[in-house]
Structure formats: structure tokens, C-alpha cells
Amino acid sequence: MKLILKITLCAAAFFCMAEIFAQTRRNAQELFAQGIEAEDDRDWWAASERFQEAVRANPAYADAWFHLAKCVYQMQSFELALRHLQEAKKYSPERTDILNLEGMSLISLGRFDEAEKIFSQIQKKYPNDIGSRFGLAELNLLKGRTTVAEGLYSDALSKNPGNVKALLSLALLKSEAKDSPRAERYVNEALRVGSADPQVYYIAAFLDFKNGKLGSAEKRCLSALQLDGNYDAVYELLSLIYFAQGKFSDVIDLADFAISRDRENGKAWYVKGLAQQKLGRDEDAIETWELGLDAVGDDEIMRAAFELLVLRTLPLEDPRRVDWAKFHVQKGLEHSKRYSGRAMRYEYQAALRIDPQNFQARNAFSNLLRAEGYSENYLSQMRFMHENEILQSGIQAMKDEGKKISPDDEKFALVKLSDTVEGYESLLENTLARKWDVNPFFLDKNRWNLRIYYMNSSAPLAHPELSRVAAEHLCILFNGVLGKSVEISARPAKDFSAAYSDAYNGGFDYFIVLNATEDDRDIKFEATMYSGRNGTEAKKFSTFKTGNDSYASSLLNLRSGILASLPIRAKILNRSGKDILVDIGRTEGMVKGAKFAVVKRGALRTTDMGVGVSYSEDDFLGTVTLSNVGEDISEGVLGDTGFYDRVNARDEIVLVEIPGAESASANKVAEDTSPAANQKGVPVLAEMPEIGGDPLRGALSTGKKNSALVDMIRKIR
């Protein structure tokens, strides 16, 4: 009896455990099915939660581990995806879909060699595997081998004629290659075989938008949303289509919907503000962008558009400017820890444009000038703070923020500022300005007259009108310490002919056609400079940046490249015998020994080809060699005047050469905003940023420049 009882109990326990195991398995399968349903709806967060519950219920559930990895991959958590894939491989080590996703995750982490090894091993073992072929194609795209990638997609299509990913990838590649007919054929085939796939309609709409077919693009977006109402990328594209169609109220409605789903959707905030601006609702646009920047503070282009609107529409007395300037002050302080001089100047000057009374920015900018040895300019900043009671307002602002400042400390700070002004005035009694009785701060140093033209992009950009925002912002960036030596303005143009006609009639020395492209991480500006006289191409510029501060950094590099091509010019202010006073100095990169040609007033003209200046032999009046270089004016010695000395005040000078050894120590503060080439258009000032070359260098540079295309292909499921 005891034996029978033991057998009965063991059997009951076995069946109970089997039932528990079966129940656990059923629970895991139910959770997995719920996860698949959420995954199909592109709700990666809900899907990953269900898959996590499934693997907790059944740790050996390979499929659940794999789909969990797919979800976190879509959420761009690539390291985590690899960890989940390792779990999946424990139970299904030979599954090619698991191995292919591992390779794709490695690509996303920049571990290209490891990814290529995985894909190659799969191809060796399974020559007809499509996923590994796609992985190798994307690796080749990242390496700039577009033809090889296209061949791999074509091979995949020949092995699986109805493969939607291959069709859409080829359509995008053909569109990028300007082969619209073949791109359209691939899209039409994808629509035929994937009529239930919202992604097909999305990419078809994207290509329609790119080709200017706005009506068709709109319809295809709506078709995609009928199939998947949670497809965020489609809502984003549809808002860009509506913006291009001038349906600004619809743009605002779509943006509000996107923001309600994700308050940190910077693209939605940006396009909403832009649409309000187009409708003449400037105050609403300012409010929208202010809220948007609170939510997405690192959106540089939205901030630039916002500040351009503020500068154009709001009075200097608007109290909100004080808070808006704080962002740039803080950024400037962050750059100061690395002593990144150019970035510091950019941020402090941006803060001062918004709030000229800002003590922190004014003081920090002044200290930059002093550190670079510009005592006269430092004194002018100190005088401005003293005469406009900026220190007092700064102290009051700190008190309002809760900082405790004793009356003695306040009095000491005010006395120190007064003593600084008095001390520097005494120190600078023997400057060239005092000697020649000239106030440099009232000099008109405009040397060149340029215009930038921007055109609407045919490609969907995350920030519509990026070229306009960049062109208008770039014009502001040409302001130097004492105003600007290049007068530059921005204007839209329908095409090159319209730009040339306008520039010629306006008498501009040169005009620049600016184009901008971007994706989520990268930005690229391409600019071509043309002669305003004859429309011939003078020079090309290209700057590509990725990562943080890419917008500002790209514009600053573009500005430096343009300036590095413009010859250094100046005017004669006065003369005493052979001693000549000219309106150029260290703030424009000048050093002792710099040699200039003196040319009759109004006789300098741009060269017929390239960048540079020319003049007739009859208009050449002599030479000037700088002997005493001040901050904003310099003395020189006149020579080579010939038998008749015809040199007078207001005649022009143009740089012939600058001592090579000394040019390397040229200043850093204002060479960013001053012309920097000799009369032949050859850059002569030191340390000018490289423009026109490949700023990335290395094997992946070409692919990175096409990263928007690569990203779109990689997102195709």
C-alpha cells in the first residue's frame, strides 16, 4: 500500500508540474502574441514589455528574445539588442534572422568588421539568404560603394522577385542617382506586391515629394495612415507636404497632434512655429518656439529661426530677452572650460544680440578681448558697461535670482569697474588713435558687398526653409568686433538666372548660392560663389558636420572659408610725408611688415575668373609697408610712388604679401570675421578651417554624407 501511495503521489506531482509548465508555456505564448500585435503597430515600447514578460515566463523562448531584440533595436538601444540576441542564440544558434539582426546591431555601433564577418559567414553557408545580402549592401552604402550595394539589392530581388525591401531600396538608390523613371518603376512594383504595407506608401510619398508631385505625395501619405494610424514618420512627412502646399493651418493641426503624442518632438514644434510665422502670427510663433526650445533645447535650427524672428520683430526693451540670452551665456561658459575661443565668441555675441544689456555676456566677451591683447576694444566694452549701468543691472539680476550680495561687495564691484576704465584710459594715452586724432569706432570698414541667395530644397527636410534660416543667420555672423568688413545680405531666388540678374543690377562684388541638406544627426552646406559682374563661378565651398553643435560649427566654417578667399583691402585715412595711416589693424589679422599695393580710389575690380582683384598699371600708385600695427588702424611707410607722388587719403590698398613667420601668430578674435587673402585670392592668414575638403576623412566619409539615404533604407522592414 505504501508503495502504491508513493507512486500515486509522484504521478500526481508529475502531472501537476506538467500542467504548471504547460500553463506557463501558454502564458508565454499569449504574451508573445500580444507583443507581435504591438510590434505590427510599431508600438515598440508596448511590444518590448510583452516580450520581456514572455521571456520571464519562459527563459528559453528564443523567438521572444529575438523579437525583444528587434524592438530595442528600433528604439536604437543597440548594445541591449546584442545582449538579447545572445540569449536567443543560446536556444537557436543557427537561425539566420537572429544572426542578421546581430550584424545590423553591430553596424549601428560602428563595429563594421564584425558585422561583415557575420554576414559573410551566413552567405557562405546559405548563399540564397536575403537578410545577410541586405546587411552587406548597407555596409557598402556606408562605405560609399553605391554601385556594389545596388548590385546586392538587385541580386536579392532576382532571388526573391517580390521582396519589398529590395524594391524600395533600389527605388531610393535610383532616385538619389537622378534616375527617376527607374525609381518610379521600382516603387510601382512595390505598391503592387505590398499594397497592404504602409511603409511602401510612405516611401512612395517621400519620392513623390522629392520630385515635386505634392498631390500624389499627399494621397499616398493618407493611404499609409489608413493602414497604420500610428506611423509617426508619415505624419511628419505629411506636415512637410502641407507646408510646401501652403496649407499652414493643416500644418499647425498636424504639429499639435504630434506634440500631444510626444512633447519632445522638435520637428513638430519647429514646423508649427514656421507655419504660424507664414500666417503672420509672429507672436504665436515666438511663443511656440519658446515652448519648443524648453522641450528640445538642443534643436539649433529652431533656436536660430526663433532668434531671427525675435531680432526682427521685438523691441530691445522686451523683458523676455533677458531669459532668452541665458542659454548662450551658459553655452559660452561651457566652451570656456575647453577654451574654445571661436565657440565662446559665437555664444557671447549671440547672447548680446538678444540682450545687449546682459552683464555676464558683456563681461565674458570683454575678458576674451583682453586675453587676446585687444586693450582698446576691451576698454570700449568697459566704457559701455560703465556708461549704461550694465554692472548695476547685472547685480540686481543676481539678487532677483536669490544670490546674496552685500552692499560692500556691490560697492567694490562698481569702484573696480570705474577704476578699470580710468586705468585703461591712462594706459592707452599714446595709441595711434590719439596720435592721429582718429576714433576707430566710427570708421566705415566695409570692404566687400556680397549677397547670399537661397532656394527651396526639393528634398523633404526635417527643418523646412533651412537654407533661408542659414543664409539670414550667416549674414549676422559676419559682424566682427567693430561691425563688419563684409556687407552681406540674404534673399530668395527662383534659380541661378534670377540670382545673377539681381546681383548684377545691385552692383554686388560676388553672390553666393547656398544649399542645405540634413538628417537627424548631420548637416551639410554647399555654397558656390559667383562674380557679380559676369556670373562666372569663382569658388565652391562645402562643409559637413555631425553631432552636437553641427549647425553653428558648419556656418562658422562656411563663413571662414568665404573670408579666406576675399582679398584684404583697406583705405588710406591720412598721411604725413611718407607716413601713411590706414584703417586696418590687428583685429583684421595684420602684422608688422605686411605689404600693400596702393591703388587709385575706385579703380579696384574683381578678376574675371576666380576670386581676387585686379587694377591697371596706370592706377597703381605705390606700396605701403606696415610699420606700426594698432588694433584697428595702422601706420605704414609709403614707397614705390614713382616720379609723381599721387597718393591721397581715401585711396585704396590691397594686400600683396604678409610675413609668413608672423602670420602664424595672427590674432584669433577677429580673423574669423575679416577677409584673409592676398590680392590673388590666396589665403594668407594662419589656421583657417579647411573648407571644400572631406572633413570626415576615412573609409566611411562618403556614406556618412549620404546618411539620410542610408538611414531610410535601414529602416525598411
Buried (B, 14 or more C-beta within 10 A) or exposed (E): EEEEEEEEEEEEEEEEEEEEEEEEEEBBBBBBEBBBEBBEBBBBEBBBBBBBBBBBBBEEBBBBBBBBBBBBBBEEBBEBBBBBBEBBBEBBEEBBBBBBBBBBBBBBBEBBEBBBEBBBEBBEEBEEBBBBBBBBBBBBBBBBBBEBBBEBBBBBBEBBEEBBBBBBBBBBBBBBEEBEEBBBBBBEBBBEBBEEBBBBBBBBBBBBBBBEBBEBBBBBBEBBBEBBEEBBBBBBBBBBBBBBBEBBEBBBBBBEEBBEEEBEBBBBBBBBBBBBBBBEBBEBBBEBBBBBBEBBEEBBBBBBBBBBBBBEEBEEEBEEBBEBBBBBBEBBBEBBEEEBBBBBBBBBBBBBBBBBBBBBBBBBBBBBBBEBEBBBBBBBBBBBBBEEBBBBBBBBBBEEEEEEEEEEEBEEBBEEBEEBBEEBEEEBEEBBBEBBEBEBEEBEBEBBBBBBBBBEBEBBBBBBBBBBBBBBBBBBBBBBBBBBBBBBBBBBBEEBEBBBEBBBEEEBBBBBBBBBBBBEBBBBBBBBBBBBBEBEEBBEBBBBBBEEBBBBBBBBBBBBBBBBBBBBBBBBBBBEEBBBBBBBBBBBBBBBBBBBBBBBBEBBBBBEEBBBBBBEEEBBBBBBBBBBBBBBBBBBBBEEBEEEEEBEEEBBBBBBBBBEEBBEEBBBBBBBBBBBBBBBBBBBBBEBBEBEEEBBEEEBBBBBBBBBBBEBBBEBE
